[in-house]
Amino acid sequence: MKSMSYAALALAGSFAISAQVHAESTPGLALAKQENCMSCHSVTRPFMGPALHDVAAKYAGRSDAEAYLAHKIIDGSTGVWGQVPMPANTQLTPDQAATLAGWIMTLK
């Protein structure tokens, strides 16, 4: 029985590591780094802005989450996550914002 428990634990750990590696090797993360999103955000911990994992969890129930986030990424926002505003990212194309939003929603 112990060996099954250890096997289940090992399997769960490998899935967690695999998910983290996948999240860190995607075009969405590369774009987030390129566009300096990671200057204010982290995937797993609050920094100047909320953790992207928390953003995904907050909007997971919205059917329009990706479109909503893409809009917020381009236009910025204030007051949603505290007093620090998120500046507009007008340098991004709608396709880039959609890529970022889609990647963020995979982090939930």
Backbone as a printed PyTorch tensor [residue, N CA C, xyz], in Angstrom:
tensor([[[  0.8170,  -1.1870,   0.0000],
         [  0.0000,   0.0000,   0.0000],
         [  0.8640,   1.2550,   0.0000]],

        [[  1.9790,   1.2170,   0.7750],
         [  2.8630,   2.3710,   0.8060],
         [  3.4400,   2.6630,  -0.5640]],

        [[  3.7900,   1.5910,  -1.3030],
         [  4.3920,   1.8150,  -2.6120],
         [  3.4130,   2.4900,  -3.5670]],

        [[  2.1150,   2.1930,  -3.4520],
         [  1.1230,   2.8770,  -4.2900],
         [  1.0360,   4.3500,  -3.9220]],

        [[  1.1150,   4.6570,  -2.6220],
         [  1.0660,   6.0470,  -2.1820],
         [  2.2640,   6.8120,  -2.7080]],

        [[  3.4460,   6.2070,  -2.6320],
         [  4.6450,   6.8540,  -3.1370],
         [  4.5660,   7.0380,  -4.6510]],

        [[  4.0280,   6.0580,  -5.3370],
         [  3.8860,   6.1600,  -6.7930],
         [  2.9270,   7.2840,  -7.1590]],

        [[  1.8210,   7.3900,  -6.4330],
         [  0.8510,   8.4530,  -6.7020],
         [  1.4620,   9.8190,  -6.4340]],

        [[  2.2130,   9.9320,  -5.3670],
         [  2.8770,  11.1840,  -5.0330],
         [  3.9020,  11.5570,  -6.1000]],

        [[  4.6690,  10.5940,  -6.5440],
         [  5.6660,  10.8410,  -7.5830],
         [  4.9950,  11.2680,  -8.8890]],

        [[  3.8960,  10.6180,  -9.2180],
         [  3.1690,  10.9650, -10.4390],
         [  2.6080,  12.3770, -10.3480]],

        [[  2.0270,  12.7250,  -9.2230],
         [  1.4790,  14.0710,  -9.0370],
         [  2.5890,  15.1130,  -9.1340]],

        [[  3.7280,  14.8170,  -8.5550],
         [  4.8590,  15.7370,  -8.6190],
         [  5.3570,  15.9280, -10.0340]],

        [[  5.3910,  14.8510, -10.8070],
         [  5.8510,  14.9850, -12.1880],
         [  4.8770,  15.7790, -13.0340]],

        [[  3.5730,  15.6500, -12.7640],
         [  2.5880,  16.4720, -13.4730],
         [  2.7630,  17.9430, -13.1310]],

        [[  3.0030,  18.2510, -11.8770],
         [  3.1920,  19.6450, -11.4560],
         [  4.4340,  20.2400, -12.1110]],

        [[  5.5080,  19.4830, -12.1460],
         [  6.7370,  19.9590, -12.7790],
         [  6.5200,  20.1200, -14.2710]],

        [[  5.8420,  19.1700, -14.8920],
         [  5.5660,  19.2410, -16.3200],
         [  4.7260,  20.4640, -16.6590]],

        [[  3.7220,  20.7590, -15.8650],
         [  2.8770,  21.9290, -16.1070],
         [  3.6810,  23.2080, -15.9710]],

        [[  4.5670,  23.2860, -14.9830],
         [  5.3920,  24.4720, -14.7890],
         [  6.3510,  24.6590, -15.9530]],

        [[  6.9940,  23.5800, -16.3990],
         [  7.9190,  23.6560, -17.5280],
         [  7.1700,  24.0960, -18.7730]],

        [[  5.9660,  23.5490, -19.0010],
         [  5.1680,  23.9430, -20.1550],
         [  4.8350,  25.4310, -20.1020]],

        [[  4.4120,  25.9210, -18.9380],
         [  4.0580,  27.3350, -18.7940],
         [  5.2650,  28.2230, -19.0480]],

        [[  6.4660,  27.7400, -18.7180],
         [  7.6620,  28.5390, -18.8640],
         [  8.2760,  28.4480, -20.2570]],

        [[  7.7640,  27.6040, -21.1180],
         [  8.3600,  27.4500, -22.4380],
         [  7.3780,  27.7760, -23.5580]],

        [[  6.4020,  28.5960, -23.2870],
         [  5.3820,  28.9070, -24.2760],
         [  5.6450,  30.2460, -24.9550]],

        [[  5.0720,  30.4490, -26.1290],
         [  5.1730,  31.7500, -26.7920],
         [  4.5920,  32.8830, -25.9470]],

        [[  3.5750,  32.5710, -25.1500],
         [  2.9780,  33.6000, -24.2930],
         [  3.9730,  34.1390, -23.2840]],

        [[  4.7380,  33.2640, -22.6510],
         [  5.7390,  33.7160, -21.6850],
         [  6.8440,  34.4830, -22.3950]],

        [[  7.2750,  33.9990, -23.5380],
         [  8.3180,  34.7040, -24.2960],
         [  7.8510,  36.1220, -24.6370]],

        [[  6.6030,  36.2580, -25.0530],
         [  6.0530,  37.5720, -25.3750],
         [  5.9440,  38.4340, -24.1210]],

        [[  5.5270,  37.8380, -23.0030],
         [  5.4220,  38.5800, -21.7410],
         [  6.7830,  39.1190, -21.3190]],

        [[  7.8170,  38.3270, -21.4950],
         [  9.1660,  38.7840, -21.1620],
         [  9.6300,  39.8690, -22.1330]],

        [[  9.3550,  39.6730, -23.4020],
         [  9.7680,  40.6230, -24.4370],
         [  9.1070,  41.9810, -24.2380]],

        [[  7.8660,  41.9760, -23.8490],
         [  7.1080,  43.2240, -23.6980],
         [  7.1450,  43.7760, -22.2730]],

        [[  8.0220,  43.2340, -21.4490],
         [  8.2530,  43.7050, -20.0830],
         [  7.0880,  43.5080, -19.1250]],

        [[  6.1780,  42.6020, -19.4230],
         [  5.0900,  42.2890, -18.4910],
         [  5.6530,  41.7730, -17.1720]],

        [[  6.7710,  41.0470, -17.2810],
         [  7.3460,  40.4190, -16.1010],
         [  8.0920,  41.4260, -15.2160]],

        [[  8.1410,  42.6880, -15.6430],
         [  8.7020,  43.7340, -14.7880],
         [  7.7690,  44.0200, -13.6100]],

        [[  6.4860,  43.8040, -13.8130],
         [  5.4890,  44.0650, -12.7670],
         [  4.7650,  42.8040, -12.2990]],

        [[  4.7980,  41.7490, -13.1070],
         [  4.0680,  40.5200, -12.7930],
         [  5.0200,  39.3410, -12.6770]],

        [[  4.5870,  38.3550, -11.9210],
         [  5.2540,  37.0550, -11.8200],
         [  4.1850,  36.0110, -12.1100]],

        [[  4.5780,  34.8430, -12.5020],
         [  3.6000,  33.7880, -12.7580],
         [  2.9360,  33.3450, -11.4610]],

        [[  3.7260,  33.1950, -10.3920],
         [  3.1870,  32.5560,  -9.1960],
         [  3.1040,  33.4200,  -7.9430]],

        [[  3.6900,  34.6130,  -7.9620],
         [  3.6440,  35.4210,  -6.7410],
         [  3.3280,  36.8760,  -7.0600]],

        [[  2.6010,  37.5340,  -6.1720],
         [  2.3300,  38.9630,  -6.3770],
         [  3.6380,  39.7460,  -6.3530]],

        [[  3.7090,  40.7170,  -7.1820],
         [  4.8820,  41.5810,  -7.2550],
         [  4.3320,  42.9960,  -7.2400]],

        [[  4.6320,  43.8160,  -8.1900],
         [  4.0010,  45.1270,  -8.2820],
         [  2.5410,  44.9440,  -8.7100]],

        [[  2.3200,  43.9790,  -9.5940],
         [  0.9760,  43.6000, -10.0190],
         [  0.6640,  42.2140,  -9.4890]],

        [[ -0.5420,  41.7490,  -9.7270],
         [ -0.9210,  40.4260,  -9.2210],
         [ -0.1690,  39.3030,  -9.9380]],

        [[ -0.0630,  38.1650,  -9.2650],
         [  0.5020,  36.9790,  -9.9060],
         [ -0.4100,  36.5930, -11.0630]],

        [[  0.1760,  36.2230, -12.1770],
         [ -0.6440,  35.8660, -13.3380],
         [ -1.4930,  34.6290, -13.0620]],

        [[ -1.0140,  33.7370, -12.2220],
         [ -1.8080,  32.5810, -11.7990],
         [ -3.0880,  33.0590, -11.1080]],

        [[ -2.9760,  34.0970, -10.2720],
         [ -4.1460,  34.6500,  -9.5800],
         [ -5.1050,  35.3280, -10.5480]],

        [[ -4.5670,  35.9800, -11.5600],
         [ -5.4120,  36.6040, -12.5830],
         [ -6.2310,  35.5240, -13.2860]],

        [[ -5.5590,  34.4490, -13.6810],
         [ -6.2560,  33.3460, -14.3570],
         [ -7.3370,  32.7530, -13.4640]],

        [[ -7.0300,  32.5770, -12.1920],
         [ -8.0050,  31.9950, -11.2620],
         [ -9.2100,  32.9240, -11.0800]],

        [[ -8.9570,  34.2210, -11.0100],
         [-10.0450,  35.1890, -10.8050],
         [-11.0360,  35.1800, -11.9610]],

        [[-10.5200,  35.0550, -13.1770],
         [-11.3830,  35.1470, -14.3560],
         [-11.7390,  33.7950, -14.9710]],

        [[-11.3740,  32.7130, -14.3180],
         [-11.6150,  31.3720, -14.8630],
         [-13.0940,  31.1100, -15.1460]],

        [[-13.9810,  31.7010, -14.4010],
         [-15.4070,  31.4710, -14.5900],
         [-16.0500,  32.3120, -15.6800]],

        [[-15.3220,  33.2440, -16.2200],
         [-15.8730,  34.1140, -17.2740],
         [-15.7450,  33.4430, -18.6360]],

        [[-16.8170,  33.4190, -19.3650],
         [-16.7590,  32.8220, -20.7050],
         [-15.9600,  33.7030, -21.6690]],

        [[-15.8630,  34.9890, -21.3610],
         [-15.1410,  35.9240, -22.2220],
         [-13.7940,  36.3410, -21.6110]],

        [[-13.2380,  35.4950, -20.7700],
         [-12.0320,  35.8580, -20.0110],
         [-10.8840,  36.2890, -20.9160]],

        [[-10.6150,  35.5540, -21.9620],
         [ -9.4830,  35.9010, -22.8230],
         [ -9.6970,  37.2480, -23.5100]],

        [[-10.8800,  37.4890, -24.0240],
         [-11.1730,  38.7740, -24.6680],
         [-11.1190,  39.9150, -23.6490]],

        [[-11.6570,  39.6700, -22.4610],
         [-11.6430,  40.6700, -21.3940],
         [-10.2060,  41.0330, -21.0200]],

        [[ -9.3700,  40.0200, -20.8070],
         [ -7.9860,  40.2780, -20.4420],
         [ -7.2060,  40.9460, -21.5660]],

        [[ -7.4400,  40.5460, -22.7950],
         [ -6.7630,  41.1760, -23.9330],
         [ -7.0850,  42.6720, -23.9680]],

        [[ -8.3430,  43.0080, -23.7210],
         [ -8.7680,  44.4150, -23.6720],
         [ -8.0420,  45.1370, -22.5330]],

        [[ -7.9790,  44.5340, -21.3490],
         [ -7.3110,  45.1410, -20.1940],
         [ -5.8080,  45.2880, -20.4380]],

        [[ -5.2110,  44.3380, -21.1310],
         [ -3.7830,  44.3970, -21.4270],
         [ -3.4820,  45.6060, -22.3120]],

        [[ -4.2760,  45.8210, -23.3300],
         [ -4.0410,  46.9340, -24.2510],
         [ -4.4260,  48.2790, -23.6220]],

        [[ -5.5890,  48.3360, -22.9910],
         [ -6.1020,  49.6130, -22.4790],
         [ -5.6590,  49.9410, -21.0610]],

        [[ -5.1310,  48.9710, -20.3270],
         [ -4.7580,  49.1980, -18.9410],
         [ -5.9840,  49.1630, -18.0460]],

        [[ -5.7620,  49.3170, -16.7540],
         [ -6.8810,  49.3490, -15.8140],
         [ -6.4090,  49.9380, -14.5020]],

        [[ -7.3590,  50.2660, -13.6750],
         [ -7.0490,  50.7830, -12.3550],
         [ -8.1060,  50.3360, -11.3650]],

        [[ -7.6740,  50.0420, -10.1550],
         [ -8.6040,  49.7050,  -9.0870],
         [ -9.0680,  48.2640,  -9.0170]],

        [[ -8.7210,  47.4380,  -9.9830],
         [ -9.1730,  46.0520,  -9.9850],
         [ -8.3770,  45.2150,  -8.9790]],

        [[ -7.0740,  45.4610,  -8.9050],
         [ -6.1790,  44.6720,  -8.0490],
         [ -5.5140,  45.5400,  -6.9850]],

        [[ -6.0690,  46.6750,  -6.6950],
         [ -5.4780,  47.5840,  -5.7200],
         [ -5.2700,  48.9450,  -6.3390]],

        [[ -4.4630,  49.7490,  -5.6910],
         [ -4.3030,  51.1340,  -6.1280],
         [ -3.2610,  51.3400,  -7.2170]],

        [[ -2.3850,  50.3700,  -7.4440],
         [ -1.3710,  50.5300,  -8.4800],
         [ -2.0280,  50.2740,  -9.8370]],

        [[ -2.0680,  51.2860, -10.7070],
         [ -2.7150,  51.0790, -12.0160],
         [ -1.8480,  50.2390, -12.9510]],

        [[ -2.5080,  49.5400, -13.8450],
         [ -1.7890,  48.8460, -14.9110],
         [ -1.8040,  49.7930, -16.1030]],

        [[ -0.6340,  50.1740, -16.5910],
         [ -0.6080,  51.1050, -17.7180],
         [ -1.0910,  50.4460, -19.0030]],

        [[ -1.5640,  51.2740, -19.9010],
         [ -1.9710,  50.7880, -21.2210],
         [ -0.7350,  50.2850, -21.9640]],

        [[ -0.9220,  49.2340, -22.7240],
         [  0.1500,  48.6600, -23.5420],
         [ -0.2040,  48.8360, -25.0040]],

        [[ -0.2400,  50.0870, -25.4320],
         [ -0.6850,  50.4130, -26.7890],
         [  0.2850,  49.9520, -27.8650]],

        [[  1.4900,  49.5370, -27.4680],
         [  2.4500,  49.0270, -28.4380],
         [  2.0980,  47.6150, -28.9050]],

        [[  1.2100,  46.9490, -28.1880],
         [  0.8120,  45.5860, -28.5440],
         [ -0.2740,  45.5870, -29.6010]],

        [[ -0.2100,  44.6090, -30.4710],
         [ -1.2910,  44.4130, -31.4330],
         [ -2.4020,  43.6270, -30.7450]],

        [[ -3.6150,  43.6540, -31.2720],
         [ -4.6760,  42.8160, -30.7020],
         [ -4.3030,  41.3340, -30.6810]],

        [[ -3.5790,  40.8510, -31.6850],
         [ -3.1550,  39.4410, -31.7070],
         [ -2.1600,  39.1470, -30.5850]],

        [[ -1.2450,  40.0630, -30.3140],
         [ -0.2950,  39.8640, -29.2250],
         [ -1.0180,  39.8560, -27.8770]],

        [[ -1.9680,  40.7800, -27.7050],
         [ -2.7340,  40.8210, -26.4560],
         [ -3.5280,  39.5280, -26.2840]],

        [[ -4.0800,  39.0100, -27.3770],
         [ -4.8340,  37.7510, -27.3150],
         [ -3.9090,  36.5890, -26.9670]],

        [[ -2.6980,  36.5880, -27.5000],
         [ -1.7220,  35.5490, -27.1620],
         [ -1.3950,  35.5900, -25.6770]],

        [[ -1.1460,  36.7820, -25.1620],
         [ -0.8530,  36.9280, -23.7320],
         [ -2.0330,  36.4830, -22.8790]],

        [[ -3.2350,  36.9270, -23.2330],
         [ -4.4250,  36.5710, -22.4550],
         [ -4.6680,  35.0700, -22.4910]],

        [[ -4.5140,  34.4580, -23.6450],
         [ -4.6980,  33.0070, -23.7590],
         [ -3.7000,  32.2550, -22.9060]],

        [[ -2.4470,  32.7050, -22.9210],
         [ -1.4260,  32.0590, -22.0910],
         [ -1.7340,  32.2380, -20.6050]],

        [[ -2.1120,  33.4400, -20.2120],
         [ -2.4360,  33.6850, -18.8000],
         [ -3.5380,  32.7430, -18.3470]],

        [[ -4.5520,  32.5440, -19.1640],
         [ -5.6690,  31.6850, -18.7680],
         [ -5.2800,  30.2080, -18.6620]],

        [[ -4.1340,  29.8200, -19.2360],
         [ -3.6750,  28.4370, -19.0500],
         [ -3.0450,  28.2280, -17.6800]],

        [[ -2.7910,  29.3040, -16.9580],
         [ -2.0950,  29.2230, -15.6760],
         [ -3.0070,  28.9260, -14.4970]],

        [[ -4.3110,  28.8500, -14.7290],
         [ -5.2570,  28.6680, -13.6130],
         [ -5.1560,  27.3540, -12.9170]]])
